[in-house]
Amino acid sequence: MDINSQEHIMAIAPDIAKAYQLGKNKKYDEAYDVLVPLFEAKEIPSYFEEPCGWTIYRYLKRNEDKLSSRDIRKALAFYLTFASCKPSTLHSCMMIQAANLEKKYENDFRFIEFCLMWNLENFRVEDFLSEKGTTENGKSIEFQSLAEKVATRLYKELKSRHTEEFVNELFPFFLTIKEKCPNNRFIRLYIAQLYYWQNNIERAIAEYKHILRIAPDWFIWKHLGDICEDKEVRISLYCKAMTMMGKEEYIGELRLGLANLLLDANKEQAAYEVEQYLKTYKANGWKIAGDVYLLQNKLQGITPSAQAKQFYRNNIEKAEAFVYSDIPVEVLTFSGIVKNHAGKERANLINKRKKIYVRTPLTSLLRKASVGDVFLVRVYESQKRKIALTIHSTEKRYKDNIRSDKR
């Protein structure tokens, strides 16, 4: 039977018309039920694919909190048999729905397979555009585009399912996000990890090093440490991450990685990392991995270090040299604290002779600084913005009066 023949179109037209009318009356469940036999028999001609697709979308949208994962996957499978709807507004709406459902059923919804069948080349231009909004307290915020949200979801699933086939098939999409969404601060991290999963260690390290020039966040140092093969450099990278760490709740894996590396070289510091890990996880009622107890047994009788922060500071030199060896160190003078346009405090570091002016977030080191204190700073310029990558104190002071730079 030719499902696109005039005869077949006329034969199923009454069912299509009935479903359309039910949908118009917002009876989306009934409309979907009318069409299910046609979906199952694969009897939808291309002429009717778009209206039938909208019926499936509205059914899923209406019932996303009620349907089982199986029912959702079944409805999406019906839609994916339609060839004439991509790219289109409908096709993008189905991706939005699938992304929402993946979030709810992340352990039972194969989002990678759905995306490959949906075909990631079918995003519209609009799907790469972020949107600006406002929070309840009036703060301006930028929402990721649909394509960026999909990339984030895919990366999350790839972390546990990074087969060679998946990585190779999805890589072009991540490169497209990098090109079309240049303000996405995480896409380079995703790409670096994809290189690593491809066993291209050298390219992965190069990508992480580039990220650390423009966004030197603690978790990037940690990720680089995860893939670095040199043990001493790896310890240093983890220590660097520790000097920049955010909330204690985020760094469990970092502490365990460092503890394992220090198991022979510095048992006291390793014991401290395990102790802090257990303290945080027990306080939050989180499940503790069995490996942690094995580590604890190996460190029985060892008194945890009381100089942990000093240990981190003393062991960051190799990490900084590994990442920033080609960036010269400049001599800059602290000229005071100012507030930026968002009202956040920043430290002014200057070298008038070389016309270097840097505003950088306040660290514990800079909070203790006095006007005239001299620092050794690696400065990197990106998009006409100067970034202080590393800052180390000296015993020197600039004796002339330093006026706080108000520019």
C-alpha positions as CSV (number, residue, x, y, z in Angstrom):
1,M,0.0,0.0,0.0
2,D,1.3,3.4,-0.9
3,I,0.5,5.6,2.2
4,N,1.0,8.7,0.1
5,S,-1.5,7.7,-2.5
6,Q,-4.7,9.9,-2.9
7,E,-6.8,6.8,-2.1
8,H,-5.1,6.3,1.2
9,I,-5.2,9.9,2.1
10,M,-8.9,10.0,1.5
11,A,-9.4,6.8,3.5
12,I,-7.8,8.1,6.7
13,A,-8.9,11.7,6.4
14,P,-11.9,11.3,8.6
15,D,-9.7,10.1,11.5
16,I,-7.3,13.0,10.9
17,A,-10.1,15.4,10.9
18,K,-11.6,13.9,14.1
19,A,-8.2,14.2,15.9
20,Y,-7.9,17.8,14.6
21,Q,-11.2,18.8,16.0
22,L,-10.6,17.1,19.4
23,G,-7.3,19.0,19.5
24,K,-9.0,22.2,18.7
25,N,-11.2,21.6,21.7
26,K,-8.1,20.9,23.8
27,K,-9.0,17.3,24.2
28,Y,-5.4,16.3,23.5
29,D,-5.6,12.8,25.0
30,E,-8.6,11.8,22.9
31,A,-7.0,13.3,19.8
32,Y,-3.8,11.2,20.4
33,D,-5.8,8.0,21.0
34,V,-7.6,8.4,17.7
35,L,-4.3,8.5,15.8
36,V,-2.4,5.7,17.7
37,P,-3.7,2.9,15.5
38,L,-2.5,4.8,12.4
39,F,0.9,5.5,14.1
40,E,1.3,1.8,15.0
41,A,0.4,0.7,11.5
42,K,2.8,3.4,10.1
43,E,0.0,4.7,7.9
44,I,0.6,8.4,8.2
45,P,1.3,10.0,4.8
46,S,3.7,12.9,4.6
47,Y,0.8,15.2,3.9
48,F,-0.4,14.7,7.5
49,E,2.8,14.3,9.3
50,E,3.0,17.9,10.7
51,P,-0.6,18.0,12.1
52,C,-0.1,14.6,13.6
53,G,3.2,15.7,15.0
54,W,1.6,18.6,16.8
55,T,-1.0,16.2,18.2
56,I,1.8,14.1,19.7
57,Y,3.6,17.2,21.1
58,R,0.4,18.6,22.8
59,Y,-0.3,15.1,24.2
60,L,3.1,15.0,25.7
61,K,3.1,18.6,26.9
62,R,-0.3,18.1,28.6
63,N,0.7,14.9,30.3
64,E,4.4,15.2,31.0
65,D,3.8,14.8,34.8
66,K,1.5,11.8,34.4
67,L,2.9,9.6,31.7
68,S,5.2,6.7,32.3
69,S,8.7,6.7,30.7
70,R,7.5,3.9,28.4
71,D,4.5,5.9,27.2
72,I,6.6,8.9,26.5
73,R,9.2,6.9,24.6
74,K,6.5,5.3,22.6
75,A,5.0,8.7,21.6
76,L,8.4,10.1,20.7
77,A,9.1,7.0,18.6
78,F,5.9,7.6,16.6
79,Y,7.0,11.2,15.9
80,L,10.5,10.2,14.9
81,T,9.1,8.1,12.0
82,F,8.0,11.4,10.3
83,A,10.5,12.6,7.8
84,S,8.9,15.9,6.6
85,C,9.0,17.8,9.9
86,K,12.6,18.7,10.1
87,P,13.9,21.2,10.6
88,S,10.8,23.2,11.8
89,T,9.2,24.8,14.8
90,L,7.5,21.5,15.6
91,H,10.8,19.6,15.4
92,S,12.4,22.1,17.8
93,C,9.4,21.9,20.2
94,M,9.7,18.1,20.2
95,M,13.4,18.5,21.2
96,I,12.4,20.8,24.1
97,Q,9.9,18.2,25.3
98,A,12.4,15.4,25.0
99,A,15.0,17.4,27.0
100,N,12.5,18.1,29.7
101,L,11.6,14.4,29.9
102,E,15.2,13.4,29.9
103,K,15.7,15.5,33.0
104,K,12.8,13.7,34.7
105,Y,13.7,10.2,33.6
106,E,17.4,10.5,33.2
107,N,18.0,6.9,34.3
108,D,15.4,5.5,31.9
109,F,15.6,7.8,28.8
110,R,18.3,7.3,26.2
111,F,18.8,10.9,25.3
112,I,21.8,10.3,23.1
113,E,19.9,7.8,20.9
114,F,17.0,10.2,20.7
115,C,19.2,13.1,19.5
116,L,20.9,11.0,16.9
117,M,17.5,9.9,15.5
118,W,16.3,13.5,15.8
119,N,19.4,14.5,13.9
120,L,21.4,17.4,15.5
121,E,21.9,19.0,12.1
122,N,18.2,19.9,12.2
123,F,18.5,22.8,14.7
124,R,17.2,26.1,13.3
125,V,19.2,29.3,13.5
126,E,16.8,30.5,16.3
127,D,17.7,27.4,18.3
128,F,21.3,28.7,18.8
129,L,20.2,32.1,20.2
130,S,20.2,32.7,23.9
131,E,17.5,34.8,25.6
132,K,17.8,37.6,28.1
133,G,15.5,37.7,31.1
134,T,15.2,39.2,34.6
135,T,15.2,37.5,38.0
136,E,12.7,38.2,40.7
137,N,15.0,40.7,42.3
138,G,15.4,42.5,39.0
139,K,18.8,41.1,38.1
140,S,19.5,40.6,34.4
141,I,20.2,37.0,33.4
142,E,20.9,35.2,30.1
143,F,19.2,31.9,29.4
144,Q,21.0,29.3,27.3
145,S,19.7,28.5,23.8
146,L,18.0,25.2,23.1
147,A,21.1,23.9,21.3
148,E,23.2,24.8,24.3
149,K,20.8,23.0,26.7
150,V,20.9,19.9,24.5
151,A,24.8,20.0,24.5
152,T,24.8,20.1,28.3
153,R,22.4,17.2,28.6
154,L,24.4,15.2,26.1
155,Y,27.6,15.8,27.9
156,K,26.0,14.7,31.2
157,E,25.0,11.4,29.7
158,L,28.3,11.0,27.9
159,K,30.1,11.0,31.2
160,S,28.7,7.6,31.9
161,R,28.2,6.4,28.3
162,H,31.1,7.7,26.3
163,T,31.5,5.0,23.7
164,E,33.7,5.6,20.8
165,E,30.7,5.6,18.4
166,F,28.8,8.2,20.5
167,V,31.8,10.5,20.9
168,N,32.6,10.5,17.2
169,E,29.0,11.0,16.1
170,L,28.4,13.9,18.6
171,F,31.7,15.7,18.2
172,P,30.6,17.8,15.2
173,F,27.6,19.1,17.2
174,F,29.8,20.3,20.1
175,L,32.1,22.1,17.6
176,T,29.0,23.8,16.1
177,I,28.0,25.0,19.6
178,K,31.5,26.4,20.1
179,E,31.3,28.3,16.8
180,K,27.7,29.6,17.1
181,C,27.5,30.1,20.9
182,P,30.9,31.8,21.7
183,N,29.8,33.0,25.1
184,N,29.1,29.5,26.4
185,R,31.7,29.2,29.1
186,F,31.4,25.4,29.4
187,I,31.6,24.2,25.8
188,R,35.4,24.2,25.7
189,L,35.3,22.0,28.8
190,Y,33.0,19.6,27.0
191,I,35.2,19.5,23.9
192,A,38.3,18.9,26.0
193,Q,36.7,15.9,27.6
194,L,35.5,14.6,24.2
195,Y,39.2,14.7,23.1
196,Y,40.1,12.8,26.2
197,W,37.5,10.1,25.5
198,Q,38.9,9.8,22.0
199,N,42.3,9.1,23.7
200,N,43.7,12.3,22.2
201,I,45.3,13.4,25.5
202,E,47.6,16.0,24.0
203,R,44.7,17.8,22.4
204,A,42.6,17.6,25.5
205,I,45.4,19.1,27.7
206,A,45.8,21.9,25.1
207,E,42.1,22.7,25.3
208,Y,42.1,22.8,29.1
209,K,45.2,25.0,29.1
210,H,43.4,27.4,26.8
211,I,40.3,27.5,29.1
212,L,42.6,28.3,32.1
213,R,43.7,31.4,30.4
214,I,40.2,32.9,30.1
215,A,38.3,31.2,32.9
216,P,40.7,29.8,35.5
217,D,38.0,28.2,37.7
218,W,38.9,25.6,40.3
219,F,37.1,22.8,38.5
220,I,39.1,23.3,35.3
221,W,42.3,22.7,37.3
222,K,40.7,19.6,38.7
223,H,39.7,18.3,35.3
224,L,43.2,18.9,33.9
225,G,44.6,17.0,36.9
226,D,42.3,14.1,36.2
227,I,43.8,13.5,32.8
228,C,47.5,14.5,33.4
229,E,49.8,11.5,33.5
230,D,52.7,13.0,35.5
231,K,52.0,12.3,39.2
232,E,53.8,15.3,40.6
233,V,52.2,17.7,38.2
234,R,48.8,16.1,38.9
235,I,49.2,16.6,42.6
236,S,50.1,20.2,41.9
237,L,47.1,20.7,39.7
238,Y,44.8,19.3,42.5
239,C,46.5,21.6,45.0
240,K,45.9,24.6,42.7
241,A,42.3,23.6,42.5
242,M,42.1,23.5,46.3
243,T,43.5,27.0,46.7
244,M,40.6,28.2,44.5
245,M,37.8,25.8,45.6
246,G,34.2,26.8,46.0
247,K,31.8,25.2,48.4
248,E,33.0,22.2,50.3
249,E,30.0,20.2,49.0
250,Y,31.5,20.3,45.5
251,I,35.0,19.0,46.0
252,G,34.5,15.4,47.3
253,E,36.1,13.8,44.2
254,L,38.9,16.3,44.3
255,R,39.7,15.4,47.9
256,L,39.7,11.7,47.1
257,G,41.9,12.1,44.0
258,L,44.4,14.0,46.1
259,A,44.3,11.5,48.9
260,N,45.0,8.6,46.6
261,L,48.0,10.4,45.1
262,L,49.4,11.3,48.5
263,L,48.9,7.8,50.1
264,D,52.6,7.0,50.1
265,A,54.2,10.5,49.9
266,N,52.3,12.4,52.6
267,K,50.0,10.2,54.7
268,E,49.1,13.0,57.0
269,Q,47.7,15.2,54.2
270,A,45.9,12.2,52.7
271,A,44.3,11.5,56.1
272,Y,43.2,15.1,56.2
273,E,41.5,14.8,52.8
274,V,39.6,11.6,53.7
275,E,38.6,13.2,57.1
276,Q,37.2,16.3,55.4
277,Y,35.4,14.2,52.8
278,L,33.7,12.0,55.4
279,K,32.8,15.0,57.5
280,T,31.0,16.7,54.6
281,Y,29.2,13.6,53.3
282,K,28.0,12.5,56.7
283,A,26.8,16.1,57.5
284,N,24.7,16.0,54.3
285,G,23.5,12.5,54.6
286,W,25.1,11.5,51.3
287,K,26.1,8.0,50.3
288,I,29.8,7.3,50.9
289,A,31.6,5.3,48.3
290,G,33.2,2.0,49.5
291,D,36.6,3.2,48.2
292,V,36.6,5.9,50.9
293,Y,36.5,3.3,53.7
294,L,39.4,1.4,52.0
295,L,41.4,4.6,52.0
296,Q,40.5,5.2,55.6
297,N,41.7,1.7,56.6
298,K,45.0,2.3,54.9
299,L,45.5,5.5,56.9
300,Q,44.5,4.0,60.3
301,G,46.5,5.6,63.1
302,I,47.7,8.5,61.0
303,T,47.0,12.0,62.4
304,P,45.5,14.3,59.8
305,S,47.6,17.3,58.9
306,A,47.0,20.6,60.6
307,Q,48.7,22.5,57.8
308,A,46.5,21.6,54.8
309,K,46.1,25.1,53.4
310,Q,49.8,25.7,53.6
311,F,50.4,22.4,51.8
312,Y,48.2,23.5,48.9
313,R,50.0,26.9,48.6
314,N,53.4,25.3,48.7
315,N,52.6,22.9,45.9
316,I,51.1,25.0,43.1
317,E,54.2,26.1,41.3
318,K,54.4,23.0,39.0
319,A,50.8,23.4,38.0
320,E,51.1,27.1,37.2
321,A,54.3,26.4,35.2
322,F,52.6,23.5,33.4
323,V,49.8,25.7,32.2
324,Y,51.3,29.2,31.9
325,S,55.0,28.7,31.2
326,D,54.8,30.8,28.0
327,I,53.1,33.8,29.8
328,P,55.6,36.2,31.3
329,V,55.4,37.3,34.9
330,E,54.9,41.1,35.4
331,V,55.7,43.2,38.5
332,L,52.5,45.0,39.5
333,T,51.6,47.2,42.5
334,F,48.5,47.1,44.5
335,S,46.8,50.5,44.3
336,G,43.6,49.8,46.3
337,I,40.1,48.3,46.0
338,V,37.3,49.6,43.8
339,K,33.8,48.4,42.9
340,N,32.9,47.4,39.3
341,H,29.6,48.2,37.6
342,A,27.9,45.2,39.4
343,G,29.0,46.6,42.8
344,K,31.5,43.8,43.4
345,E,34.8,44.7,44.9
346,R,37.9,44.3,42.8
347,A,41.6,44.8,43.5
348,N,43.6,47.2,41.3
349,L,47.0,46.0,40.2
350,I,49.1,48.4,38.1
351,N,52.4,48.9,36.3
352,K,52.4,52.5,35.0
353,R,55.6,52.2,33.1
354,K,54.3,49.3,31.0
355,K,50.7,50.7,31.0
356,I,49.3,47.5,32.6
357,Y,46.1,48.0,34.6
358,V,44.3,44.9,36.0
359,R,41.2,44.6,38.1
360,T,40.9,41.2,39.6
361,P,38.6,39.5,42.2
362,L,39.7,39.8,45.8
363,T,41.5,36.7,47.1
364,S,42.5,36.2,50.7
365,L,46.0,37.4,49.7
366,L,44.7,40.6,48.1
367,R,42.4,41.3,51.0
368,K,45.4,41.6,53.3
369,A,47.3,43.8,50.9
370,S,48.2,47.4,51.6
371,V,48.5,50.1,49.0
372,G,52.1,49.9,47.5
373,D,52.5,46.2,48.0
374,V,54.3,44.6,45.0
375,F,53.1,41.3,43.4
376,L,54.4,39.0,40.7
377,V,51.5,38.5,38.3
378,R,50.9,36.6,35.1
379,V,48.7,38.8,32.9
380,Y,46.7,37.5,29.9
381,E,44.7,39.6,27.6
382,S,41.5,38.3,26.1
383,Q,39.0,40.4,24.1
384,K,40.7,43.6,25.3
385,R,40.3,42.4,29.0
386,K,43.4,41.8,31.1
387,I,43.2,38.8,33.4
388,A,45.4,38.1,36.4
389,L,46.1,34.4,36.0
390,T,48.6,34.0,39.0
391,I,49.3,36.3,41.8
392,H,52.2,35.9,44.2
393,S,53.4,38.3,46.9
394,T,56.9,39.7,47.3
395,E,58.6,41.5,50.2
396,K,58.8,44.7,48.2
397,R,56.8,47.8,48.5
398,Y,56.5,50.7,46.0
399,K,57.4,53.8,48.1
400,D,55.8,56.5,46.0
401,N,52.2,57.3,46.7
402,I,49.8,55.1,44.6
403,R,46.5,56.7,43.7
404,S,43.6,54.2,43.3
405,D,42.8,53.9,39.6
406,K,39.2,55.1,39.1
407,R,39.1,54.4,35.4
